[in-house]
Structures are given as C-alpha cells and as structure tokens.
Amino acid sequence: MNFLDQVFFENTVRQYLIVVAVILFVVLFKRYLSRYLAALIYELVRRNWPVINKQQFLELIVKPLSYFLLIVISVMVIDILHFPSLFDIKIYHTTLGVIVEKIGVGLIVMAIVNLLVSTTNFIALLIKDETVSKDERAQHQLIFFFKDFIKAIFYIVGLILILKFVFAVNIGTLLGGIGIAGAALALAARESIENIIASFIIFLDKPFFTGDQVKVNAYSGRVERIGLRSTRIRTQDKTLITVPNKQMVDSIVDNLSFRNFRRGEIKLELPSNYNSDRVREFVKAANELLNKKKADFTSCTADVTEYSKSGITVLVEFFTIPIPAHNFVKLKQEIMLSLMELMEDQQAEFSQTPPEPTVVQPNAGVPPQNNRII
C-alpha cells in the first residue's frame, strides 16, 4: 500500500500533505498574492479615478486582503479533511466538529468585514483628496461622517451574520425582540440618539466645517473632527476637548472663520478737567496717527464716546481683514505703543479712578441705622 494512501484519523497522508502545502504556500506568499491582486484592482479603479495614489491604495488594501486570502483559503482547504470521530466529543450538546466548523465561518465573516472596512477607508481617502483639491469643505466633512456611518453598518451586518451562521440565531425573532425592547433602549440611550440626530443637523445646516475656528460656551479653537456623537475642538492651549453634538446645536456657536473683519478697540480715559480744545487736539492727533497706518486697516477712527465727572472716554476703533490672531495682536500692540508716545508728547494723563467707598463700622452703642458710607 502506498504511504500517501495510508489513513490516519480518517484522512489519508496525501490529504494532510495537500492541506499543509496549500496553507504553507499561502502563509509564505500571501503578501505577494495580495499585492498582485491589489495591483489588478488598482488598474480597474484607476480608470475611474486617474489621480489615485497607488502607494496609499496598496497600504490600505494589501494587509486586509492578505489576511482575507489566508483565512478563506485555509478554511476551504481544511474543509476537505474529515473531522476524526475520535475527537468529535459533545460540548454543551454540540459536537466539537460543529464548533470548529462554526469558528471557520466566523473567521471568514470577520475577514470579509475587515476587507470592506479597509475598502471604505480607501474610498473615503480618495474622495477626500478630490474635495480638498477643490476646496469643498462641506463635502469633505460629510465624507468622514458617512465613512464612520457605513463602517458601523458593516460591523452590525457582520455581527448579524455571525449570530445567524455561527450561533444559529433566528434573525427574525431577534429583530422582533429588539423591536419590543426598542423603547427601553431608546430611553436608556436617549442622549446618544439626540447627539446622532444633532450630527445630521450640523451636516445639513452647516454652521461650521472641519478646520474652522469656533467659539462655543467658554471654549474656542479649531474644529478637528465632527463625528456621529461629538465634535472635537483643538483649543488655543493645544488641548483637545470633546463637545457633544447636541450641545453644539443648542449652544450659540461663534464661527470666527466666517467673519469678514477683525475688530479692535482701545479705550483712553482722559481727566474730566481737560478743556474741549485740548481734547479736540488729542483726538485729531490720534486720527492722524491712525491714518498713517491706514494700509493695515479697512477702517479706523478715534472719537469721544463718553463724558462724565469720572473722565472723558476716547474710543480708538479699527477693523482689519481676517488676519491670523498673532498678527492682529502685534498690530494692536503697535497702535497702543504709538498712542502711548502721543500721550507722552502732549503730556496727557489718564483720569484718576475715584476710590471705592468704604463702610465705617458704627461705634459701640450707636444704632446700625446710623452707618455712614464715606
């Protein structure tokens, strides 16, 4: 009898060698096989998207494709073997052979889901590159939103398939049970559902986009990501805060990136005993100073805005184009230093703030109603 035809554990040596050889071949050459298949897919995809980056495509597709090939081919080739009846013991009313078979099916489902998720990531990256080149920020953030949404659907479908083919769960009965418990789940996850609905409102209403500078409540910074549940903002302190989408919808959001101008103001408090000529001369000199820097502004004025016994308020107001914040701070600093020099030249002074009133405690034996405020 030929050695290859000898039977061990209900399978011939030839069958064992075929299985081992195929699995070993796939393990050794899975990367080359997946790269070859990915290159073929790349040639098909490039016909519709000529600007596709081949390196990015291979990095995202080759690894999940190699695992997919390894798992699918290994499970299929092992299936030609007969599970030895010697080891086919029962575990919780299920034979070990059936358990091994279900594990193989589960691995195939997970490999397919992983491949689909990686493909979704690549498609999102591809469309993102096109929208960035066209500066379409609304579509850019919508891509990442639906990417996460579609990936969630793939994971849910994968879980349902595993429940059906691995655990033999009746999907119809399961969905019916979920429908009955839906009200309780909705109440328990009310905030999460509200945040998901708010994310759709953000994408439809478009109050801000990824990359915008926004101010919400006491925080301001750059929007880095708009997700299904929350929005992530990089603050000026370089910390990353997470704001629930419902709060982004319900709160007053100041989108600093949408403003047409940047406004700055400087208040100068002159003494109230200055006569009108001196104040008029100071305001005229301040306007002349601003006009010398008019190239930096869209408009600029210096006017008397308040007159009282505590002092005369001169408001210096200027507007610029939406320049970066640090440039705006430097410009405001230059104006303040120039105004300081102007006040020094004209020997102008700031009004003295009157002292705060103090409460004098009553002397012993004096009724409280005689308290005096000095």
Order of alpha helices (4+ residues) and beta strands (2+ residues): beta-beta-alpha-alpha-beta-beta-alpha-alpha-alpha-alpha-alpha-beta-beta-beta-beta-alpha-beta-beta-alpha-beta-beta-alpha-beta-beta
